[in-house]
């Protein structure tokens, strides 16, 4: 058998042996010791391995990974691949998969995607964290604006106080980028709603409730 025939047999054998694999090509600015056969991890579980590393001396380094078919559904456009030290092999590297969100559009087999660094991942997580929180807050603000004249002031006050407490808790956990954008984009609309409720409470002589909410609002302004 000639060399071409041998090569074709080898390739066919490889494909038959790996029928359920799914490949991605990940581009990194550097790989710092990553090697072929190093694992791809997700929540500490090996879900694949590095199959090829292409470094041509300039431009990004391409790392081809093979993902086991059992984890195919978890690979989406919300998946990020970060180079980290392998916790089970001191001094060795691994590709760590991290999800920005639980749901996402599936990535097609063979997709070429940018790899993540610690810095880029933190930036993305901050943006995702804010967008998720922003959507929730905006939905609640719209709901309040629609209901402000439709429900008794006592119920309105109770809901408003509970929501402010929850927002304070969430924002204290959030990063500085999220808090800064909250102050710039959400707080002005919230102040308007609070002014409407404040007027209704004062009209009913309920200055004590005004003072309680104002303490929460002051904390939100300073967060």
LOZA-505761 format. One line per 8 residues: their letters; for each residue x, y, z of N, C-alpha, C, O, CB. Coordinates in steps of 0.001 Angstrom, whole numbers, padded with zeros to 6 digits, m for minus. Glycine has a CB too. Layout:
a> X,Y,Z,X,Y,Z,X,Y,Z,X,Y,Z,X,Y,Z | ...
end
This chain:
xxxxxxxx> 000854,m001194,000000,000000,000000,000000,000893,001248,000000,001837,001334,000785,m000968,000003,001242 | 000593,002217,m000882,001425,003410,m000942,001144,004332,000239,000231,004093,001030,001195,004153,m002257 | 001945,005387,000344,001843,006290,001501,000490,006991,001550,m000053,007180,002638,002963,007334,001460 | m000077,007385,000396,m001375,008037,000368,m002453,007107,000898,m003336,007529,001645,m001716,008491,m001046 | m002376,005830,000506,m003361,004870,000999,m003282,004698,002496,m004304,004614,003177,m003176,003536,000326 | m002055,004645,003014,m001878,004514,004466,m002466,005708,005198,m003132,005571,006224,m000393,004366,004817 | m002196,006900,004633,m002718,008118,005266,m004235,008130,005281,m004842,008505,006284,m002200,009360,004545 | m004869,007715,004158,m006331,007689,004100,m006904,006693,005096,m007927,006956,005729,m006803,007344,002690
xxxxxxxx> m006242,005548,005231,m006713,004556,006202,m006625,005097,007615,m007511,004872,008440,m005905,003262,006088 | m005538,005817,007882,m005369,006394,009218,m006461,007418,009519,m007030,007440,010611,m003987,007048,009345 | m006742,008270,008521,m007764,009289,008728,m009138,008654,008907,m009913,009083,009762,m007784,010270,007556 | m009436,007664,008128,m010735,006989,008274,m010847,006332,009639,m011888,006400,010293,m010931,005937,007166 | m009754,005691,010062,m009763,005061,011373,m009965,006070,012474,m010676,005807,013444,m008484,004306,011602 | m009334,007241,012330,m009473,008295,013339,m010911,008776,013434,m011444,008950,014530,m008550,009471,013016 | m011541,008993,012276,m012920,009479,012268,m013876,008451,012849,m014823,008797,013556,m013347,009841,010854 | m013618,007167,012539,m014489,006118,013084,m014326,006020,014592,m015293,005779,015315,m014182,004759,012429
xxxxxxxx> m013090,006207,015067,m012826,006090,016500,m013395,007263,017288,m013614,007146,018493,m011334,005986,016748 | m013641,008408,016615,m014106,009610,017313,m015397,010124,016690,m015455,011283,016279,m013027,010708,017280 | m016453,009279,016609,m017653,009658,015865,m018444,010772,016523,m019168,011493,015836,m018536,008468,015693 | m018326,010937,017836,m019172,011913,018503,m018479,013196,018873,m019058,014029,019571,m019739,011323,019708 | m017246,013382,018424,m016512,014567,018830,m016987,015814,018101,m017526,015761,016996,m015039,014366,018592 | m016767,016917,018759,m017174,018216,018255,m015973,019138,018457,m015441,019229,019564,m018478,018760,018986 | m015547,019816,017405,m014312,020591,017455,m014578,022092,017435,m015520,022565,016798,m013413,020213,016294 | m013737,022822,018138,m013719,024281,018104,m012287,024742,017892,m011341,024080,018320,m014313,024886,019413
xxxxxxxx> m012135,025872,017234,m010816,026482,017049,m010824,027790,017835,m011574,028712,017514,m010482,026724,015511 | m009986,027861,018862,m009989,028996,019784,m008702,029791,019593,m007611,029220,019575,m010134,028520,021265 | m008830,031102,019451,m007684,031969,019189,m007249,032686,020462,m008050,033370,021100,m008020,032990,018093 | m005989,032530,020827,m005433,033152,022030,m004232,034041,021670,m003524,033758,020704,m005015,032067,023056 | m004003,035099,022434,m002793,035903,022205,m001531,035191,022668,m000443,035462,022160,m002910,037239,022917 | m001669,034283,023627,m000551,033472,024131,m001134,032225,024789,m002303,032215,025173,000343,034285,025149 | m000317,031165,024922,m000823,029932,025525,m000020,029495,026747,m000494,028672,027531,m000821,028824,024501 | 001190,030032,026923,001959,029825,028160,001970,028385,028676,001494,028128,029782,001414,030710,029229
xxxxxxxx> 002497,027458,027907,002679,026094,028412,001560,025131,028126,001663,023958,028484,002876,026139,029845 | 000481,025582,027487,m000584,024651,027103,m000026,023650,026083,000761,024024,025214,m001821,025423,026513 | m000430,022385,026189,000100,021348,025308,m001033,020492,024743,m002123,020426,025310,001112,020465,026062 | m000756,019848,023633,m001701,018890,023053,m002021,017815,024102,m001134,017355,024821,m001116,018242,021743 | m003279,017427,024177,m003821,016436,025125,m004150,017033,026489,m004679,016332,027351,m002832,015299,025304 | m003842,018333,026707,m004306,018958,027950,m005836,019009,027938,m006438,019110,026868,m003701,020398,028118 | m006476,018940,029116,m007937,018802,029153,m008692,020114,028964,m008173,021203,029209,m008347,018190,030456 | m009926,019965,028522,m010918,021045,028585,m011818,020721,029770,m012399,019637,029829,m011753,021181,027226
xxxxxxxx> m011938,021654,030720,m012677,021403,031956,m013916,022285,032044,m013951,023404,031532,m011778,021637,033173 | m014915,021747,032703,m016135,022513,032995,m016637,022051,034355,m017011,020889,034521,m017242,022316,031874 | m016647,022947,035319,m017011,022613,036701,m016169,021452,037222,m016674,020580,037929,m018508,022262,036795 | m014888,021445,036872,m013991,020405,037354,m014062,019087,036609,m013286,018175,036897,m014264,020158,038763 | m014978,018965,035656,m015162,017730,034891,m014474,017854,033535,m014614,018874,032861,m016670,017413,034707 | m013740,016836,033136,m013127,016848,031814,m014192,016616,030762,m014902,015611,030802,m012017,015782,031706 | m014309,017552,029811,m015317,017431,028763,m014677,017348,027376,m015383,017241,026373,m016282,018614,028823 | m013355,017396,027317,m012671,017322,026034,m011178,017493,026232,m010675,017416,027352,m013210,018383,025065
xxxxxxxx> m010474,017725,025133,m009038,017915,025234,m008507,018720,024058,m009163,018863,023026,m008331,016572,025312 | m007300,019240,024247,m006625,019982,023186,m006101,018997,022156,m005433,018023,022503,m005470,020854,023755 | m006405,019251,020885,m005964,018359,019821,m004834,018957,018971,m004023,018225,018403,m007137,018012,018936 | m004790,020283,018891,m003789,020896,018021,m003514,022317,018480,m004420,023025,018920,m004253,020882,016548 | m002250,022731,018374,m001853,024106,018682,m001061,024640,017496,m000032,024078,017121,m001009,024181,020010 | m001550,025734,016906,m000910,026331,015731,m000341,027699,016100,m001090,028643,016353,m001920,026457,014551 | 000976,027800,016129,001660,029046,016455,002635,029348,015325,003653,028672,015174,002400,028955,017840 | 002315,030368,014534,003140,030700,013376,004065,031896,013639,004640,032464,012711,002251,030993,012180
xxxxxxxx> 004197,032265,014915,005144,033305,015271,004602,034712,015249,005211,035614,015825,006281,033236,014381 | 003484,034924,014607,002831,036229,014628,001322,036023,014503,000860,035035,013933,003368,037147,013482 | 000577,036964,015041,m000865,036788,015061,m001278,035874,016195,m000430,035400,016951,m001356,036234,013733 | m002578,035619,016324,m003056,034762,017420,m002627,033312,017261,m002336,032850,016158,m004565,034830,017511 | m002593,032607,018379,m002279,031179,018402,m003598,030415,018377,m004475,030653,019207,m001419,030796,019666 | m003735,029505,017432,m004986,028758,017277,m004899,027431,018029,m003983,026637,017812,m005296,028512,015778 | m005859,027207,018906,m005928,025971,019687,m007201,025227,019285,m008309,025719,019501,m005908,026266,021235 | m007039,024047,018701,m008194,023229,018337,m008496,022262,019475,m007628,021508,019914,m007940,022456,017007
xxxxxxxx> m009741,022297,019944,m010152,021401,021027,m011253,020475,020530,m012052,020852,019672,m010632,022208,022264 | m011292,019279,021067,m012353,018304,020785,m013200,018159,022042,m012677,017885,023122,m011759,016912,020338 | m014512,018344,021898,m015449,018258,023020,m016250,016966,022914,m016748,016637,021837,m016397,019490,023049 | m016381,016233,024012,m017164,014997,024021,m018616,015286,023653,m019160,016333,024004,m017087,014314,025404 | m019229,014354,022950,m020592,014582,022466,m021600,014772,023595,m022617,015440,023405,m021023,013428,021598 | m021332,014193,024775,m022264,014339,025895,m022392,015787,026364,m023356,016139,027043,m021820,013468,027052 | m021422,016621,026002,m021427,018021,026455,m021684,018991,025306,m021549,020203,025468,m020098,018362,027125 | m022050,018459,024163,m022285,019298,022993,m023318,020383,023262,m023150,021519,022818,m022732,018447,021826
xxxxxxxx> m024376,020051,023980,m025461,021008,024211,m025029,022182,025083,m025666,023236,025068,m026638,020307,024855 | m023957,022003,025836,m023498,023077,026721,m022633,024114,026004,m022333,025164,026573,m022720,022488,027875 | m022229,023836,024765,m021353,024754,024032,m022227,025737,023261,m022834,025373,022254,m020391,023976,023063 | m022292,026977,023727,m023132,027999,023105,m022338,029290,022923,m021160,029369,023272,m024399,028258,023955 | m022996,030275,022381,m022354,031579,022199,m022141,032293,023522,m021523,033357,023564,m023184,032451,021273 | m022652,031712,024605,m022401,032240,025945,m021216,031537,026608,m020873,031859,027746,m023651,032091,026815 | m020584,030585,025917,m019441,029852,026468,m018157,030634,026241,m017941,031204,025171,m019331,028449,025835 | m017315,030652,027255,m016006,031288,027146,m014936,030273,027551,m015167,029428,028415,m015927,032574,028036
xxxxxxxx> m013767,030365,026919,m012708,029384,027142,m011456,030100,027627,m010828,030864,026895,m012414,028576,025848 | m011114,029833,028872,m010046,030536,029570,m008894,029574,029862,m009121,028439,030281,m010574,031168,030879 | m007658,030030,029639,m006494,029223,029977,m006171,029396,031460,m005974,030513,031939,m005275,029613,029098 | m006120,028267,032181,m005817,028296,033605,m004943,027103,033968,m004784,026168,033183,m007115,028296,034444 | m004380,027152,035173,m003660,025980,035664,m004662,024889,036008,m005735,025161,036545,m002787,026336,036898 | m004301,023657,035694,m005150,022507,035953,m005080,022164,037442,m004008,021813,037934,m004725,021292,035079 | m006201,022258,038174,m006165,021970,039613,m005763,020542,039950,m005309,020270,041061,m007503,022249,040211 | m005927,019632,038999,m005582,018234,039259,m004184,017850,038822,m003753,016718,039045,m006556,017350,038579
xxxxxxxx> m003458,018792,038193,m002113,018496,037703,m001222,019722,037955,m001107,020583,037083,m002137,018116,036173 | m000616,019809,039088,000197,020984,039440,001216,021340,038353,001966,020494,037866,000926,020736,040758 | 001210,022628,037995,002151,023115,037002,001724,022929,035563,002393,023423,034656,003433,022456,037196 | 000618,022223,035328,000127,021991,033961,m001084,022876,033686,m001755,023345,034605,m000239,020495,033750 | m001346,023091,032399,m002429,023973,031988,m003662,023181,031550,m003596,021986,031264,m001964,024885,030858 | m004791,023900,031509,m006049,023350,031004,m006839,024489,030384,m006599,025662,030673,m006870,022645,032141 | m007777,024128,029533,m008733,025095,028994,m009992,024993,029849,m010619,023936,029918,m009046,024827,027458 | m010351,026077,030489,m011512,026083,031390,m012698,026729,030689,m012610,027877,030254,m011187,026835,032713
xxxxxxxx> m013818,025996,030575,m015018,026580,029981,m015860,027245,031073,m016095,026669,032134,m015845,025497,029233 | m016305,028463,030790,m017122,029232,031722,m018334,029747,030954,m018202,030195,029815,m016307,030414,032368 | m019514,029687,031569,m020734,030145,030925,m021118,031536,031445,m021230,031747,032653,m021880,029141,031164 | m021317,032477,030521,m021810,033790,030924,m023285,033726,031292,m023759,034498,032125,m021588,034813,029806 | m024016,032793,030660,m025444,032618,030940,m025796,031167,030698,m025094,030464,029972,m026326,033563,030058 | m026887,030715,031308,m027277,029308,031203,m027749,028948,029799,m027434,027872,029291,m028371,028994,032207 | m028496,029839,029180,m029021,029551,027846,m028254,030351,026809,m027705,031414,027099,m030530,029867,027766 | m028228,029817,025585,m027545,030525,024518,m027687,029788,023205,m028041,028609,023176,m026081,030715,024856
xxxxxxxx> m027409,030491,022119,m027475,029889,020793,m026306,028923,020613,m025166,029286,020904,m027461,030980,019691 | m026561,027709,020144,m025472,026730,019994,m024387,027225,019044,m024673,027908,018061,m026026,025399,019489 | m023154,026877,019347,m022036,027160,018453,m021931,026022,017439,m021975,024856,017830,m020698,027330,019253 | m021794,026324,016164,m021664,025251,015170,m020320,024548,015287,m019332,025152,015706,m021837,025808,013755 | m020285,023294,014924,m019034,022533,014927,m018025,023211,014017,m018372,023672,012930,m019270,021069,014480 | m016780,023272,014462,m015732,023895,013679,m015653,025393,013804,m014849,026024,013118,m015908,023550,012281 | m016470,025987,014665,m016474,027441,014821,m015113,027946,015300,m014425,027277,016071,m017572,027870,015804 | m014741,029129,014835,m013517,029789,015283,m013922,030945,016183,m014654,031840,015761,m012648,030288,014070
xxxxxxxx> m013449,030929,017416,m013882,031928,018399,m012669,032493,019141,m011632,031835,019223,m014892,031309,019405 | m012792,033703,019678,m011682,034253,020473,m011619,033588,021847,m012649,033345,022475,m011834,035784,020633 | m010416,033298,022301,m010256,032799,023660,m010342,033950,024653,m010231,035116,024275,m008919,032052,023812 | m010538,033617,025916,m010663,034632,026963,m009404,034688,027815,m008722,033684,028022,m011885,034347,027845 | m009114,035890,028302,m008099,036082,029330,m008817,036448,030622,m010013,036739,030602,m007059,037187,028917 | m008113,036438,031727,m008738,036808,033006,m009357,038197,032911,m010466,038422,033395,m007704,036763,034155 | m008637,039127,032287,m009112,040507,032194,m010346,040623,031308,m011340,041236,031698,m008010,041406,031659 | m010280,040025,030097,m011417,040132,029174,m012653,039456,029751,m013772,039923,029536,m011067,039510,027812
xxxxxxxx> m012460,038349,030488,m013594,037650,031080,m014266,038496,032150,m015493,038544,032228,m013146,036320,031672 | m013465,039164,032973,m014042,040028,034016,m014860,041156,033389,m015932,041493,033891,m012925,040617,034914 | m014367,041738,032304,m015109,042795,031627,m016435,042271,031087,m017473,042915,031243,m014273,043390,030491 | m016400,041103,030451,m017628,040526,029903,m018623,040189,030999,m019821,040434,030852,m017312,039278,029093 | m018130,039628,032098,m019014,039272,033205,m019661,040508,033801,m020828,040473,034193,m018245,038511,034282 | m018908,041610,033873,m019459,042863,034393,m020562,043375,033480,m021618,043801,033949,m018354,043926,034542 | m020313,043334,032165,m021333,043803,031222,m022564,042920,031275,m023691,043415,031271,m020775,043840,029797 | m022351,041606,031323,m023491,040679,031362,m024285,040858,032657,m025516,040861,032652,m023006,039213,031231
xxxxxxxx> m023557,041006,033763,m024191,041204,035063,m025077,042443,035029,m026214,042419,035501,m023130,041330,036175 | m024544,043526,034466,m025327,044755,034432,m026531,044626,033514,m027635,045031,033877,m024460,045917,033989 | m026324,044054,032304,m027434,043947,031360,m028578,043126,031927,m029748,043446,031716,m026960,043335,030058 | m028235,042058,032654,m029260,041229,033274,m030002,042011,034354,m031232,042000,034408,m028638,039959,033867 | m029241,042689,035212,m029860,043475,036281,m030627,044656,035710,m031716,044982,036183,m028801,043966,037270 | m030057,045300,034691,m030721,046439,034063,m032081,046057,033522,m033060,046773,033732,m029864,047004,032950 | m032149,044918,032816,m033422,044475,032269,m034460,044245,033354,m035627,044604,033192,m033231,043211,031469 | m034039,043654,034447,m034958,043396,035558,m035461,044703,036169,m036655,044861,036424,m034269,042541,036634
xxxxxxxx> m034544,045630,036398,m034930,046904,037014,m035849,047707,036102,m036826,048302,036556,m033687,047728,037357 | m035523,047718,034805,m036345,048481,033872,m037753,047903,033786,m038721,048659,033708,m035700,048502,032485 | m037885,046575,033801,m039206,045945,033782,m040019,046357,035006,m041211,046645,034901,m039072,044414,033725 | m039371,046382,036159,m040068,046745,037390,m040466,048219,037383,m041547,048573,037852,m039189,046444,038607 | m039598,049075,036853,m039922,050503,036790,m041128,050737,035889,m042031,051494,036245,m038713,051313,036283 | m041150,050091,034722,m042293,050230,033817,m043567,049744,034492,m044621,050367,034368,m042052,049451,032511 | m043464,048626,035207,m044631,048092,035918,m045132,049064,036973,m046339,049261,037113,m044293,046752,036569 | m044209,049677,037722,m044598,050654,038736,m045285,051863,038108,m046299,052341,038617,m043374,051105,039534
xxxxxxxx> m044733,052351,037005,m045313,053523,036354,m046730,053249,035870,m047574,054145,035870,m044441,053963,035185 | m046990,052015,035458,m048323,051649,034993,m049307,051497,036140,m050504,051732,035970,m048261,050367,034201 | m048805,051101,037318,m049693,050782,038435,m049819,051904,039471,m050619,051796,040400,m049206,049540,039113 | m049058,052954,039323,m048972,053941,040392,m050325,054538,040783,m050542,054867,041949,m048046,055042,039979 | m051226,054678,039823,m052546,055221,040133,m053604,054131,040287,m054756,054423,040608,m052969,056192,039051 | m053221,052891,040061,m054214,051813,040028,m054302,051029,041321,m055269,050292,041515,m053903,050875,038911 | m053327,051159,042219,m053352,050392,043459,m053296,051340,044647,m052786,052454,044525,m052180,049384,043510 | m053814,050912,045796,m053799,051775,046992,m052375,052163,047373,m051428,051410,047145,m054481,051066,048179
xxxxxxxx> m052241,053339,047950,m050910,053847,048292,m050216,052944,049310,m048991,052825,049294,m051012,055274,048843 | m050996,052298,050207,m050397,051399,051191,m049695,050230,050505,m048581,049868,050886,m051467,050879,052161 | m050340,049633,049491,m049761,048520,048754,m048558,048993,047928,m047540,048307,047829,m050820,047871,047843 | m048706,050167,047349,m047629,050734,046539,m046393,050949,047407,m045274,050626,047008,m048074,052067,045883 | m046611,051493,048585,m045507,051756,049507,m044820,050458,049924,m043591,050391,049954,m046011,052507,050745 | m045603,049428,050245,m045037,048153,050680,m044188,047529,049574,m043072,047074,049825,m046154,047186,051100 | m044725,047508,048339,m043980,046928,047224,m042695,047710,046949,m041637,047125,046718,m044853,046891,045966 | m042802,049024,046978,m041652,049873,046682,m040538,049649,047705,m039367,049542,047340,m042068,051354,046661
xxxxxxxx> m040902,049581,048967,m039909,049379,050027,m039221,048025,049877,m038001,047928,050010,m040571,049485,051412 | m040002,046979,049599,m039427,045643,049441,m038484,045571,048245,m037420,044957,048323,m040535,044609,049288 | m038877,046201,047136,m038039,046172,045947,m036741,046953,046161,m035679,046522,045710,m038803,046737,044752 | m036817,048080,046833,m035605,048851,047096,m034625,048046,047944,m033416,048092,047718,m035950,050174,047794 | m035143,047324,048904,m034280,046498,049748,m033591,045419,048921,m032408,045140,049112,m035093,045856,050886 | m034334,044822,048007,m033759,043778,047151,m032712,044382,046214,m031657,043785,046001,m034870,043067,046331 | m032992,045553,045657,m032040,046195,044759,m030748,046533,045489,m029657,046354,044947,m032648,047458,044151 | m030873,047019,046711,m029680,047335,047500,m028815,046092,047696,m027591,046150,047580,m030078,047927,048865
xxxxxxxx> m029464,044974,047995,m028729,043718,048193,m027996,043310,046924,m026822,042943,046971,m029683,042596,048631 | m028698,043376,045770,m028089,042978,044499,m026945,043911,044103,m025903,043453,043636,m029144,042955,043394 | m027135,045198,044288,m026113,046162,043878,m024875,046097,044765,m023772,046392,044304,m026685,047568,043899 | m025040,045721,046015,m023876,045573,046891,m023005,044409,046433,m021793,044423,046646,m024319,045363,048351 | m023615,043398,045803,m022861,042263,045286,m022220,042583,043937,m021243,041947,043541,m023767,041046,045158 | m022773,043570,043237,m022345,043865,041871,m021005,044594,041854,m020553,045116,042873,m023404,044702,041155 | m020378,044620,040678,m019113,045322,040516,m019317,046819,040360,m020446,047293,040236,m018362,044777,039321 | m018208,047566,040366,m018274,049020,040288,m018856,049487,038954,m019559,050497,038911,m016889,049617,040489
xxxxxxxx> m018571,048766,037866,m019116,049150,036560,m020638,049109,036598,m021297,050021,036098,m018580,048221,035444 | m021195,048062,037184,m022646,047928,037291,m023235,049037,038144,m024242,049641,037774,m023015,046567,037875 | m022609,049310,039291,m023140,050352,040178,m023085,051723,039523,m024003,052528,039677,m022365,050376,041495 | m022007,051989,038791,m021872,053296,038143,m022942,053483,037073,m023536,054556,036967,m020473,053448,037523 | m023185,052450,036288,m024218,052552,035246,m025611,052609,035856,m026506,053245,035300,m024122,051367,034275 | m025802,051948,036995,m027086,052066,037693,m027342,053523,038061,m028431,054045,037821,m027111,051173,038964 | m026351,054173,038636,m026520,055573,039051,m026817,056479,037855,m027565,057450,037966,m025260,056069,039781 | m026222,056146,036718,m026379,057004,035544,m027661,056726,034770,m028292,057660,034275,m025197,056835,034628
xxxxxxxx> m028063,055448,034654,m029143,055090,033746,m030457,054720,034421,m031527,054917,033846,m028709,053967,032906 | m030386,054189,035628,m031605,053719,036302,m032076,054684,037375,m033272,054956,037486,m031371,052353,036919 | m031157,055196,038157,m031516,056025,039307,m032375,057234,038942,m033321,057520,039677,m030270,056494,039995 | m032106,057969,037842,m032972,059112,037529,m034434,058730,037339,m035320,059475,037756,m032478,059795,036288 | m034701,057588,036720,m036089,057156,036539,m036699,056724,037870,m037881,056948,038132,m036167,056002,035520 | m035878,056110,038692,m036351,055697,040005,m036694,056907,040872,m037664,056878,041629,m035301,054832,040698 | m035906,057954,040760,m036160,059187,041519,m037518,059778,041137,m038242,060284,041995,m035034,060223,041268 | m037857,059715,039862,m039148,060248,039413,m040308,059472,040029,m041296,060056,040473,m039241,060204,037881
xxxxxxxx> m040172,058136,040047,m041219,057310,040654,m041327,057608,042144,m042428,057710,042686,m040932,055810,040426 | m040180,057746,042804,m040182,058038,044231,m040838,059396,044501,m041540,059551,045500,m038744,058016,044787 | m040625,060362,043639,m041247,061680,043824,m042764,061569,043759,m043465,062199,044550,m040743,062676,042761 | m043283,060763,042811,m044742,060574,042706,m045296,059912,043964,m046320,060340,044498,m045092,059722,041465 | m044616,058866,044435,m045085,058176,045635,m044962,059083,046862,m045840,059092,047725,m044292,056873,045851 | m043882,059832,046931,m043672,060744,048052,m044813,061761,048152,m045291,062049,049249,m042324,061470,047904 | m045244,062298,047028,m046342,063263,047024,m047632,062623,047525,m048377,063244,048283,m046548,063834,045615 | m047898,061402,047113,m049113,060715,047548,m049072,060437,049050,m050082,060581,049739,m049293,059402,046769
xxxxxxxx> m047914,060042,049551,m047788,059777,050985,m047950,061056,051802,m048616,061053,052837,m046434,059131,051290 | m047348,062141,051342,m047461,063411,052081,m048897,063924,052087,m049348,064499,053078,m046533,064472,051469 | m049610,063720,050994,m051009,064141,050928,m051862,063429,051976,m052880,063958,052423,m051573,063877,049534 | m051441,062232,052362,m052166,061460,053375,m051557,061621,054762,m051938,060921,055699,m052187,059989,052995 | m050604,062552,054888,m049987,062808,056188,m049100,061687,056687,m048973,061494,057896,m051040,063065,057192 | m048483,060946,055784,m047691,059780,056166,m046194,060099,056040,m045468,059472,055268,m048065,058554,055285 | m045768,061068,056806,m044382,061530,056735,m043393,060471,057245,m042242,060447,056809,m044222,062817,057541 | m043828,059599,058157,m042937,058566,058678,m042515,057600,057572,m041348,057220,057483,m043619,057799,059821
xxxxxxxx> m043483,057202,056724,m043169,056307,055607,m042223,056985,054615,m041344,056343,054039,m044462,055865,054891 | m042418,058290,054425,m041523,059044,053541,m040094,058973,054062,m039159,058775,053286,m041980,060518,053421 | m039919,059134,055371,m038586,059102,055964,m037932,057723,055803,m036731,057628,055552,m038661,059478,057447 | m038723,056666,055948,m038187,055309,055818,m037670,055061,054399,m036560,054562,054212,m039267,054267,056180 | m038494,055418,053395,m038074,055219,052013,m036890,056109,051661,m035998,055701,050917,m039235,055492,051064 | m036884,057332,052198,m035800,058267,051883,m034451,057738,052368,m033424,057994,051738,m036082,059637,052510 | m034444,057003,053484,m033208,056383,053969,m032696,055371,052936,m031501,055332,052643,m033442,055688,055347 | m033606,054552,052383,m033210,053576,051356,m032728,054263,050083,m031735,053855,049482,m034383,052645,051029
xxxxxxx> m033451,055321,049677,m033057,056036,048471,m031682,056684,048642,m030879,056703,047709,m034104,057098,048118 | m031421,057206,049821,m030123,057826,050078,m029000,056792,049947,m027927,057089,049422,m030099,058470,051481 | m029265,055572,050433,m028270,054511,050325,m028037,054125,048873,m026904,053862,048472,m028705,053290,051129 | m029116,054088,048076,m028982,053778,046658,m028174,054864,045939,m027355,054554,045073,m030372,053626,046010 | m028396,056114,046287,m027653,057207,045634,m026161,057126,045928,m025341,057583,045132,m028194,058566,046090 | m025816,056551,047060,m024412,056525,047471,m023708,055194,047160,m022514,055042,047414,m024320,056806,048951 | m024448,054259,046621,m023885,052929,046417,m022800,052908,045330,m022232,051854,045045,m024992,051956,046055
end
